[in-house]
Amino acid sequence: MIQTIAQPWMWAVFIAFVLGMLLLDVFALGGSRSHKVGVKEAAIWSGVWVSLALLFDLGLWLYLKDTVGTAVADAKAMEFLAGYVIEKSLSVDNVFVFLLIFSHFSVPLQYQRKVLLYGVLGAIVMRIVMILAGVWVVTQFAWVLYLFGVFLLVTGFRMLVSAEKEPDLNANPVLRWSRKLLPFTDNFRAEKFSVVEGGKRLFTPLLLVLILIEISDVIFAVDSIPAIFAITTDPFIVFTSNIFAIMGLRALYFLLADMAERFHLLKFGLAFVLMFVGVKMLIVQWMHIPTAISLLVIGGILVSSIIASLVATRPEHKKH
């Protein structure tokens, strides 16, 4: 039996909120039109999404405090915050992948926003399916959490070993299969994914970019969803923390795109986060690590790796 603190109206309100923000982005803010996003705009939107996530957590705490008591409210609010931090931190690795994909195809900045919008929409749909499936599996077969723990340990170790390596996109089997199956133009056609030329439907390289973005979203979900199960199995907490992290992903990308090189050590930090979460899941039968402690450990790892990155790449350091 799936246990959750959420009432049906809470799901409805949250989904309506997400749809409303997407519509605002598309129609009021030009999210689907070619638009070059500057650092200032990205910083503002990143602040907006983080603020909305924290306000949601506060609202959740206030509601639960009045309905089920302070103890449950404290626990669920902390679970959301820890889950959000995990999802947000792991999304940084996705930013690096997005940057690699856009650079490989030389996608103009004004077209990247539309691709990421479609990527977010696809990620939300995939996330709903994967979260519901994951929660059902965990509630039916509790031992699956140990498999998740092993998976995260292995994933973290692999990320640690390959942190300095860049994947060869040309060797990607999906990319090669797409090029063989579909006819593509040699160049972009503005921000279109397909065009009709000479009476024949042709697809632009922007579609290939979108395919790779969606694949990276799936891979991101495969890593991040098991990680949050170390914190909670409540589908509402898992879903809302995931969606808030995803909704802020585009703004985070444009914020970090121009200075990604300064955060190259962050990949090592993310690897240690995955390994810590994996260990937490594996030892839960013998030792329960409180959510607050997990949050402090994860925050400490991330802050340390960010500081180390900034120190290692500061101009004074490079001169020596």
N, C-alpha and C positions, 0 to 999 in steps of 0.2 A: 504494500500500500504506500503510495507516494504521499509524504507528509509535507505540508507547506503552511506558512502563516498567512498566505494571501487568499483573500476572498475573490470570487469571480469579478466583482466590480473593479478590484485593484488591477487585475490583468487588463480589463477593458480600458481603464483610464490610462494605463502606461502605454498600451499599444496605440491608443488614440493620440497620446503625446508624441510618440515616435513618428507616426504618420504626419502629424501636424508640423513637426520640425522639418521633415523631409519635403513636404509641400512648400513650406516657407523658403527652404533652400532653393528649390527648383524654380518657383514662380516669383518670389519676392526678391531673392538675392542672386538670381542668375546662375544657380548651380549647374544647370544643364547647358549653359551657353559658354562659348570660349571666353575665358577670362584668366588673366595672369594674376595669381594670388601673391601679394607681397608679404614680407615678414610681419609687418605691423598688423595686417588683416588676419594672418594666421595666428599671431599671438593673441589677438582679441578673441577669436573664435575658440582657441584652445582654453583660454581663461573662462569663456562662457560655458563650455562643456564640462570643465572640471567643477565650476561653481554649481551647475545644474545637478551634477552627480552628488555633490556634498549636500545641496539643499534637499534632494530626494532622500538621502540617507537621514537627514534631520527630520524630514516629514514622516518617514517610516518609523523612526524612533518615537516621535511624539504620538503617532497613532497607536503603536503597539503598547506604549506606556499606559495609555488611557484604557486600552481594551483587554490586554492580557498581562500587564504588570511590567515593572521596571526591569526585572531580571531577564525576561524574554526579549524585551526591547533592546537592552544593552547587548545581548548576545547576537541578535539578528543585525543590529546596526553595525556591530564590529565585523560580522561575517561579510556584510556588503562591502564595507570599506576595504577589508583585506582582499576580497575577491576582485574589487575594482582596481586596487593597486597591482595585483598580479596580472590581470588582463591588460591594464594600461602599460605596464612595464614590458610585457611580452609583445605588445603591439609595436614597440620601438624596433624590434627585429624585423617586423613586417615593413616598417618604414625603410630600412636599409635594402630590403628586397625590392620594394617599389622603386627606389632610387636606381638600383641596378637595372631593372627592367626598362625604365624610362630612358636611362642613359644609353643602354644597348640599342634601342630603336630610335634614339635621338628625337624623342617626342617633344615638340614645342611646349613651353610652360602653359600657354593659354589653352591647350587641349587636355592637359593632365587632369584638370578639375573634373571634367565630364567623365573621363574614364574612372576616376576614383569614386564618383557618385554612383555609377553603375556597379562598381565593385562593392560599395557599401550596401546597396540594395540586395545584391546577390548574397553577400555575407550574412545579412540579417535573416534571409530565408533559410540558408544552410544552417545557421546557428540555431534557429528554432527547432529544426528537425533533429540535429545532432544532440542538443541539450535534452529534449524530451526522450530521445532514444537512450541517451546516457543515463538519465535519472531512472528510467524504467529498468535498465540493466542492473544498475547499482542497487536498487531497492529489491530486485528479485534475486540477485546473486551478489551478496556482499563481498565475496572473495575477489570480485573483479577489481575492487579498489587496490588490492595488492598487485594485480597485473598493471594497473595504471601507475603504481609506484615504481615498478621495475621499468616500465616504458619511459617514465620521466627521467629516471636515473640514466638510462641508456641515451636518451635524447640529449640530456644535459651534457653527458660526457662527449658525445659526438659533436655537439656545438662547441664545446671547449677545445676539442682537437682541431676542428675546421674553422675556427673563428677568423683566422687570417686568410682563408681561402675564398676565392670568388667562384661561384658555380658557372659552368659553361652553358649559357642559355641555348646556344646553337645545338647542343647535344640533347636538349630536352625532348623526350619522345613525343609528348603531346604537341609541341611546336612543330616537329618534323612531320607528324601525322597530319596536322592541320594544313600545312603547306602542300602536302601531296593530295589531300582530298579537295581543297577549295582553291579556286583561282584568285590570286591576289594581285593588286596593283603594285608597281614599283615604289610609288611615293604616296604620301598622305593626300587625302582629298578634303582639306579643311579638317573638320572634326567628325566627318562621316565615317561610319563603320563599313558601309557598302555603297557602291554607285552602279549605275547602268551605263555602260559605254559600248557603242556599237551593237546595241540590242542584247547585250550579255551582262548578267549580274556579276560584278567583281567586288571583292572584299579588299579593304585597305589594311595596311599594317597596324592601324589602330585597333582592329579586331583581335589581332594576335596579341597585342599588348593587354587588351581586356581579358583574353583567355588566360594569360599568365597571371594577371592580377587575381582572377577568381581562383585559380589553382593555389596561389600563395595564401589566399584567405582560408581555403580548406585546410592546408597544412598548418596554418596558424591556429585554426580551431582544434585540430587534432592534438596539438601541443597544449593549448590553453585550457580547454574544457576539462580534461583530466586533472589539470593542476588545481582548478577551483574546487574540485570534489574533495580535495584534502581539507578544505575549509568548511564546506557545507554541501548537502545534497538537496537542499530546498530549491526546487526548480525556479521559483520566483526570484530568489536571491541570485542564483546562477545566471538566469536570463537577463535580469536588469543590469547586473554588473557588467556582463558581456556586451550588452547593447550600448551602454554608456561609453564603454571603451571604444567600440566600433564607430559610434557616431562622431567621436572626436578624432578618429584616425586620420581623416583628410587634413584637418587643421594641423595636426601634429606633424604630418609629412611635410607640408609646406613650411612649417616652422623650423624643421631640422634639415631640410634638403640642402641648404647652402652651407651648413656647418657639420654635416654628418661625419666628416673626417676627424673632427675634434672629439667625437664620442666613440672612437673605434674600440676602446677597451670595455665599453658597455656590453658588448657581446659576451665577454667573459663573465661579467656580472649576471647577465641573463642565464647563462649556462649554470652558474652556481645556484641561482634561484630555483631553476628546474630540479637540480639535484637535491636541494634542501627540501623542496616540496615532496619529491619522490621518497626521500628518507622518512619524512614525517608520516607519509601514508603507510610505509612498510613497518614502522615501529609503533603504530597506534594501539596495537593490542597490549603492548608492554609499557608504553609511555605516551601520554596525551600531552601534546604541546598546545597550550592555550592559544586562541586566535590572536590575542594581543601580543604575545611573544613572537608568534609567526610574523605578524605585521612588522614588529621591530627588527627582526632578523632580515626580512626581505628588504625593508627600507634601508637598513644599514648596508646591505650588499650593494644596492643600487646607488646610494649616495657615495659610497666608497669608490665604486667603479667610475662614476661620473667625475668625481674630484680627481681621481688618478688620470682619467682621459684628458681633462683640462690642463692638468699639470704637465703631462707628457707632451702635449701639443702646443703649449704656450710659446709665443715667438721667441722669448729669451732662451727657452730650452733648445729650440731648433738651431739657434745661432751657434750653440756650443756642440 
